[in-house]
Amino acid sequence: MGRAAAHQFLGRHPGRWEIAYQEDNRAAAAFWRQAARDLVGIRWSGERRPVPDKPDAPPESWLSLTVPEK
């Protein structure tokens, strides 16, 4: 149900997206990676970035993808 909602939302708003999540949240990491694969195949990337103004926080994982117009 969650992936279907993500697909519907992102499908209605094509363009470049960046989605942040905590890598320690394994369910979120698996969810967003699979959602990206379902939407755009292998045309997505991921990177870790520091949390702004929170030097002691673990870095966030960022997923970047471009949802094409239909």
DSSP file (Angstrom, degrees, kcal/mol; ACC not computed):
  #  RESIDUE AA STRUCTURE BP1 BP2  ACC     N-H-->O    O-->H-N    N-H-->O    O-->H-N    TCO  KAPPA ALPHA  PHI   PSI    X-CA   Y-CA   Z-CA
    1    1 A M     >        0   0    0      0, 0.0     4,-2.0     0, 0.0     5,-0.1   0.000 360.0 360.0 360.0 -41.5    0.0    0.0    0.0
    2    2 A G  H  >  +     0   0    0      2,-0.2     4,-2.3     1,-0.2     5,-0.2   0.915 360.0  47.0 -64.5 -44.1    2.8    2.4    0.8
    3    3 A R  H  > S+     0   0    0      1,-0.2     4,-2.8     2,-0.2    -1,-0.2   0.891 110.0  54.2 -66.2 -37.4    4.7    1.9   -2.4
    4    4 A A  H  > S+     0   0    0      2,-0.2     4,-2.4     1,-0.2    -1,-0.2   0.914 109.7  47.7 -61.3 -41.7    1.4    2.3   -4.4
    5    5 A A  H  X S+     0   0    0     -4,-2.0     4,-2.6     2,-0.2    -2,-0.2   0.911 111.8  49.7 -65.2 -42.2    0.8    5.6   -2.7
    6    6 A A  H  X S+     0   0    0     -4,-2.3     4,-2.8     2,-0.2     5,-0.3   0.915 111.6  49.3 -62.4 -42.7    4.4    6.8   -3.4
    7    7 A H  H  X S+     0   0    0     -4,-2.8     4,-2.5     2,-0.2    -2,-0.2   0.918 112.3  47.8 -62.8 -44.2    4.0    5.7   -7.1
    8    8 A Q  H  X S+     0   0    0     -4,-2.4     4,-1.4    -5,-0.2    -2,-0.2   0.943 115.4  44.6 -62.2 -47.5    0.7    7.6   -7.4
    9    9 A F  H >X S+     0   0    0     -4,-2.6     4,-0.7     2,-0.2     3,-0.5   0.963 118.0  41.6 -63.4 -53.2    2.1   10.7   -5.8
   10   10 A L  H >< S+     0   0    0     -4,-2.8     3,-0.8     1,-0.2    -1,-0.2   0.864 111.6  57.2 -65.5 -34.8    5.4   10.8   -7.6
   11   11 A G  H 3< S+     0   0    0     -4,-2.5    -1,-0.2    -5,-0.3    59,-0.2   0.809 106.1  50.3 -64.3 -29.4    3.7    9.9  -10.9
   12   12 A R  H << S+     0   0    0     -4,-1.4    -1,-0.2    -3,-0.5    -2,-0.2   0.615 114.6  46.0 -81.3 -13.3    1.4   12.9  -10.6
   13   13 A H  S << S-     0   0    0     -3,-0.8    -1,-0.2    -4,-0.7    54,-0.2  -0.592  80.6-172.7-130.2  69.7    4.4   15.2  -10.0
   14   14 A P        +     0   0    0      0, 0.0     2,-0.3     0, 0.0    55,-0.1  -0.188  38.9  70.3 -63.9 157.7    7.0   14.3  -12.6
   15   15 A G  E    S-A   67   0A   0     52,-2.1    52,-3.0     2,-0.0     2,-0.3  -0.855  88.0 -21.4 132.2-166.6   10.4   15.8  -12.4
   16   16 A R  E     -A   66   0A   0     -2,-0.3     2,-0.4    50,-0.3    50,-0.2  -0.611  58.7-175.2 -82.9 132.7   13.5   15.7  -10.2
   17   17 A W  E     -A   65   0A   0     48,-3.2    48,-2.3    -2,-0.3     2,-0.4  -0.969  16.3-168.8-128.7 143.4   13.1   14.3   -6.7
   18   18 A E  E     -A   64   0A   0     -2,-0.4     2,-0.5    46,-0.2    46,-0.2  -0.993  12.4-171.2-128.9 125.6   15.5   14.0   -3.7
   19   19 A I  E     -A   63   0A   0     44,-2.6    44,-2.6    -2,-0.4     2,-0.3  -0.969   6.3-155.2-123.4 126.0   14.2   11.9   -0.8
   20   20 A A  E     +A   62   0A   0     -2,-0.5     2,-0.3    42,-0.2    42,-0.2  -0.764  21.5 155.1-102.9 146.2   16.0   11.7    2.5
   21   21 A Y  E     -A   61   0A   0     40,-2.3    40,-3.0    -2,-0.3     2,-0.5  -0.970  45.3 -98.4-157.6 162.5   15.9    8.9    5.1
   22   22 A Q    >   -     0   0    0     -2,-0.3     3,-1.6    38,-0.2     7,-0.3  -0.770  22.3-145.1 -88.5 127.0   18.0    7.5    7.8
   23   23 A E  T 3  S+     0   0    0     -2,-0.5     6,-0.2    36,-0.5    -1,-0.1   0.812  98.6  66.0 -60.9 -30.6   20.0    4.4    6.8
   24   24 A D  T 3  S+     0   0    0      1,-0.2     2,-1.6     2,-0.1    -1,-0.3   0.743  83.8  79.0 -64.5 -21.7   19.5    2.9   10.3
   25   25 A N    <>  -     0   0    0     -3,-1.6     4,-2.4     1,-0.2     3,-0.3  -0.678  67.5-176.7 -85.8  86.2   15.8    2.7    9.5
   26   26 A R  H  > S+     0   0    0     -2,-1.6     4,-2.6     1,-0.2     5,-0.2   0.830  77.4  54.9 -58.4 -36.1   16.1   -0.4    7.4
   27   27 A A  H  > S+     0   0    0      2,-0.2     4,-2.5     1,-0.2    -1,-0.2   0.923 110.2  45.8 -65.1 -43.0   12.5   -0.5    6.4
   28   28 A A  H  > S+     0   0    0     -3,-0.3     4,-2.7     2,-0.2     5,-0.3   0.918 112.7  50.8 -65.5 -42.8   12.6    3.1    5.1
   29   29 A A  H  X S+     0   0    0     -4,-2.4     4,-2.0    -7,-0.3     5,-0.2   0.938 114.4  43.2 -60.5 -47.4   15.9    2.3    3.2
   30   30 A A  H  X S+     0   0    0     -4,-2.6     4,-2.3    -5,-0.2     5,-0.2   0.907 113.9  52.7 -64.9 -41.5   14.4   -0.8    1.6
   31   31 A F  H  X S+     0   0    0     -4,-2.5     4,-2.6    -5,-0.2    -2,-0.2   0.954 112.9  41.5 -59.1 -53.6   11.1    1.0    0.8
   32   32 A W  H  X S+     0   0    0     -4,-2.7     4,-2.3     1,-0.2    -1,-0.2   0.863 114.1  51.4 -69.9 -35.7   12.6    4.0   -1.0
   33   33 A R  H  X S+     0   0    0     -4,-2.0     4,-2.3    -5,-0.3    -1,-0.2   0.926 114.0  44.3 -65.0 -42.8   15.1    1.9   -2.9
   34   34 A Q  H  X S+     0   0    0     -4,-2.3     4,-2.7    -5,-0.2    -2,-0.2   0.904 111.9  52.7 -68.4 -39.9   12.5   -0.4   -4.1
   35   35 A A  H  X S+     0   0    0     -4,-2.6     4,-2.0    -5,-0.2    -2,-0.2   0.913 110.3  48.8 -60.5 -41.9   10.1    2.4   -4.9
   36   36 A A  H  X S+     0   0    0     -4,-2.3     4,-3.0     2,-0.2     5,-0.4   0.929 111.7  48.7 -63.8 -45.1   12.9    4.1   -7.0
   37   37 A R  H  X S+     0   0    0     -4,-2.3     4,-1.9     1,-0.2    -2,-0.2   0.914 111.7  49.8 -60.8 -42.5   13.6    0.8   -8.9
   38   38 A D  H  < S+     0   0    0     -4,-2.7    -1,-0.2     1,-0.2    -2,-0.2   0.877 117.9  40.0 -63.4 -37.5    9.9    0.4   -9.6
   39   39 A L  H  < S+     0   0    0     -4,-2.0    -2,-0.2    -5,-0.2    -1,-0.2   0.909 137.4   5.7 -80.0 -44.4    9.5    3.9  -10.9
   40   40 A V  H >< S-     0   0    0     -4,-3.0     3,-1.9     1,-0.3     2,-0.2   0.226  85.1-137.9-131.6  14.4   12.7    4.5  -12.9
   41   41 A G  T 3< S-     0   0    0     -4,-1.9    -1,-0.3    -5,-0.4    -2,-0.1  -0.440  78.7 -16.9  65.7-127.1   14.6    1.2  -13.0
   42   42 A I  T 3  S+     0   0    0     -2,-0.2     2,-1.5     1,-0.2    -1,-0.3   0.369 108.6 104.5 -94.3   5.6   18.3    1.7  -12.5
   43   43 A R    <   +     0   0    0     -3,-1.9    23,-0.6    -7,-0.2     2,-0.3  -0.339  62.3  85.9 -88.0  57.0   18.1    5.5  -13.3
   44   44 A W  E     -B   65   0A   0     -2,-1.5     2,-0.3    21,-0.1    21,-0.2  -0.952  57.3-155.1-144.0 163.0   18.5    6.7   -9.7
   45   45 A S  E     -B   64   0A   0     19,-2.3    19,-3.0    -2,-0.3     2,-0.3  -0.938   1.2-154.2-138.4 161.9   21.4    7.4   -7.4
   46   46 A G  E     +B   63   0A   0     -2,-0.3     2,-0.3    17,-0.2    17,-0.2  -0.981  15.1 166.7-136.6 149.0   22.0    7.5   -3.7
   47   47 A E  E     -B   62   0A   0     15,-2.2    15,-3.4    -2,-0.3     2,-0.4  -0.981  31.9-117.4-153.7 161.6   24.5    9.3   -1.4
   48   48 A R  E     -B   61   0A   0     -2,-0.3    13,-0.2    13,-0.2    -2,-0.0  -0.879  31.7-177.4-104.6 136.9   25.0   10.1    2.2
   49   49 A R  E     -B   60   0A   0     11,-2.8    11,-2.8    -2,-0.4     2,-0.0  -0.973  29.9-106.7-132.3 145.7   25.0   13.7    3.4
   50   50 A P        -     0   0    0      0, 0.0     3,-0.0     0, 0.0     0, 0.0  -0.373  39.9-107.7 -66.3 151.8   25.7   15.3    6.7
   51   51 A V    >   -     0   0    0      3,-0.4     3,-1.9     6,-0.3     6,-0.2  -0.716  41.4-110.9 -80.6 122.2   22.6   16.7    8.5
   52   52 A P  T 3  S+     0   0    0      0, 0.0    -1,-0.1     0, 0.0    -3,-0.0  -0.263  95.0   0.6 -57.6 136.2   22.8   20.5    8.4
   53   53 A D  T 3  S+     0   0    0      1,-0.1    -2,-0.0     2,-0.0     0, 0.0   0.617 114.1  91.0  62.9  15.4   23.5   22.2   11.7
   54   54 A K    X   +     0   0    0     -3,-1.9     3,-1.6     1,-0.1    -3,-0.4  -0.587  43.9 168.2-136.7  74.1   23.6   18.8   13.5
   55   55 A P  T 3  S+     0   0    0      0, 0.0    -1,-0.1     0, 0.0    -2,-0.0   0.729  77.9  52.9 -63.5 -21.7   27.3   17.7   13.4
   56   56 A D  T 3  S+     0   0    0      2,-0.1    -2,-0.0    -5,-0.0     0, 0.0   0.560  88.9  97.3 -90.1  -7.9   26.7   14.8   15.9
   57   57 A A  S <  S-     0   0    0     -3,-1.6    -6,-0.3    -6,-0.2     3,-0.1  -0.521  84.9-105.0 -79.5 146.6   23.8   13.3   14.0
   58   58 A P        -     0   0    0      0, 0.0    -1,-0.1     0, 0.0    -2,-0.1  -0.381  49.4 -91.3 -65.0 150.8   24.5   10.3   11.7
   59   59 A P        -     0   0    0      0, 0.0   -36,-0.5     0, 0.0     2,-0.3  -0.242  39.9-121.8 -62.7 152.3   24.5   11.3    8.0
   60   60 A E  E     - B   0  49A   0    -11,-2.8   -11,-2.8   -38,-0.1     2,-0.4  -0.650  16.6-126.2 -89.9 151.2   21.2   11.0    6.1
   61   61 A S  E     -AB  21  48A   0    -40,-3.0   -40,-2.3    -2,-0.3     2,-0.4  -0.840  25.1-160.3 -93.5 136.2   20.9    8.9    3.0
   62   62 A W  E     -AB  20  47A   0    -15,-3.4   -15,-2.2    -2,-0.4     2,-0.5  -0.973   6.0-160.3-121.6 131.5   19.5   10.7    0.0
   63   63 A L  E     -AB  19  46A   0    -44,-2.6   -44,-2.6    -2,-0.4     2,-0.4  -0.942   9.9-164.7-109.8 128.9   17.9    9.1   -3.0
   64   64 A S  E     +AB  18  45A   0    -19,-3.0   -19,-2.3    -2,-0.5     2,-0.3  -0.953  19.3 149.5-118.7 133.4   17.8   11.1   -6.3
   65   65 A L  E     -AB  17  44A   0    -48,-2.3   -48,-3.2    -2,-0.4     2,-0.5  -0.985  37.5-132.3-154.7 159.8   15.6   10.3   -9.3
   66   66 A T  E     -A   16   0A   0    -23,-0.6   -50,-0.3    -2,-0.3   -23,-0.1  -0.977  17.6-150.5-119.3 119.7   13.8   11.9  -12.1
   67   67 A V  E     -A   15   0A   0    -52,-3.0   -52,-2.1    -2,-0.5   -27,-0.1  -0.791  22.0-133.7 -89.1 120.2   10.2   10.8  -12.7
   68   68 A P        -     0   0    0      0, 0.0     2,-0.2     0, 0.0    -1,-0.0  -0.335  19.0-106.7 -73.8 155.0    9.4   11.1  -16.4
   69   69 A E              0   0    0      1,-0.1   -57,-0.1   -55,-0.1   -58,-0.0  -0.526 360.0 360.0 -73.7 147.7    6.2   12.7  -17.7
   70   70 A K              0   0    0    -59,-0.2    -1,-0.1    -2,-0.2   -59,-0.0   0.440 360.0 360.0 -92.2 360.0    3.7   10.2  -19.0
